[in-house]
Amino acid sequence: QVQLVESGGGLVQPGGSLRLSCAASGFTLDYYAIGWFRQAPGKEREGVSCISMTYDVIYYKDSVKGRFTISRDNAKNTVYLQMNSLKPEDTAVYYCAAHQALYCSTYDRYEYWGQGTQVTVSS
């Protein structure tokens, strides 16, 4: 019943854009901090961005600052990650996760995870 489902991934050329969506069912995102993570083969999972429950604290990994934008729409029970100026090094499986707390935390504290969506940046 409790699910997070990512969508919006795909193949894009360098410099292109994608918008990822994370839709929740079985619970309400209003009371969760939401994070986006990514993992490439042979590499550790890394935090990309997160947004606090109250919207006022937003984090971006240094390498995506100025290119990615996180947002949430509680009425739609959905969180988004707008990704612009994509680079080949952004290629990874992207996951959204929910943490029942005011603020974001390390990945091990997130209670719910989506199945991931593949983002491939290549010419």
C-alpha positions in Angstrom: 0.0 0.0 0.0 2.8 2.4 0.9 4.6 3.3 -2.3 6.7 5.9 -4.0 6.9 5.8 -7.8 9.5 7.7 -9.8 8.9 8.6 -13.4 10.4 10.9 -16.0 13.7 9.3 -16.6 15.1 8.5 -20.0 17.8 9.2 -22.5 18.8 12.8 -23.1 21.8 14.5 -24.8 24.3 16.6 -22.9 22.8 20.0 -22.1 19.3 18.7 -22.2 16.6 18.6 -19.5 14.4 16.1 -17.7 11.8 16.5 -15.1 11.5 13.6 -12.6 8.4 13.0 -10.6 7.9 11.1 -7.4 4.3 10.2 -6.6 3.3 8.8 -3.2 0.4 6.5 -2.5 -0.7 4.9 0.8 0.6 7.9 2.8 0.7 11.6 2.7 3.9 13.5 1.9 2.8 16.5 3.8 4.6 15.3 6.9 7.8 14.1 5.3 11.1 15.5 4.2 11.8 14.3 0.7 15.1 13.5 -0.9 16.4 12.6 -4.3 19.3 10.2 -4.5 21.2 8.6 -7.4 23.5 5.7 -7.9 25.7 4.8 -10.8 27.2 1.3 -11.3 30.2 0.8 -9.0 29.6 4.0 -7.1 28.0 4.8 -3.8 24.5 6.1 -3.5 24.7 9.9 -3.2 22.3 12.6 -2.1 21.3 14.9 -5.0 18.7 17.2 -3.4 16.2 17.3 -0.6 13.4 19.5 0.7 12.2 19.9 4.2 8.7 19.2 5.3 8.1 23.0 5.7 9.7 23.9 2.3 12.1 26.3 3.9 15.3 24.2 3.8 16.5 22.9 0.5 19.8 21.1 -0.2 21.6 20.5 -3.4 24.8 18.6 -4.0 27.5 21.0 -5.1 27.8 19.5 -8.5 24.1 20.1 -9.4 23.7 23.5 -7.9 22.3 25.9 -10.4 21.2 23.1 -12.7 18.7 21.1 -10.6 15.6 22.3 -8.8 13.6 20.4 -6.3 9.9 21.2 -5.6 6.9 19.7 -4.0 3.2 19.8 -4.5 1.5 18.5 -1.4 -1.9 18.8 -3.0 -0.8 16.3 -5.6 1.2 14.2 -3.2 4.1 14.6 -5.5 7.7 15.8 -5.5 9.7 16.9 -8.6 13.3 17.2 -9.6 13.8 19.5 -12.6 17.2 18.8 -14.2 18.7 21.2 -16.6 22.0 21.4 -18.4 22.5 17.7 -17.9 26.0 16.2 -18.1 27.2 12.6 -18.8 28.2 12.3 -15.2 24.6 12.8 -14.2 23.9 9.3 -15.6 22.5 7.1 -12.8 19.4 5.6 -11.4 17.5 8.2 -9.5 15.5 7.4 -6.4 13.2 9.5 -4.3 12.8 8.8 -0.6 10.6 10.0 2.2 11.7 10.7 5.8 9.1 11.3 8.5 10.7 14.3 10.0 10.9 18.0 9.5 14.3 18.0 7.8 16.4 15.8 5.5 18.9 13.3 6.8 21.3 10.7 5.6 20.0 8.0 3.3 19.8 5.4 6.0 17.1 7.3 7.9 14.6 7.4 5.0 11.6 5.1 5.6 10.2 4.8 2.1 11.9 4.5 -1.3 10.8 4.4 -4.8 12.0 1.8 -7.4 14.2 4.2 -9.2 14.2 5.7 -12.7 17.1 5.6 -15.1 18.6 8.8 -16.4 21.1 8.5 -19.2 22.9 11.5 -20.6 24.8 10.7 -23.8 25.3 12.0 -27.2 
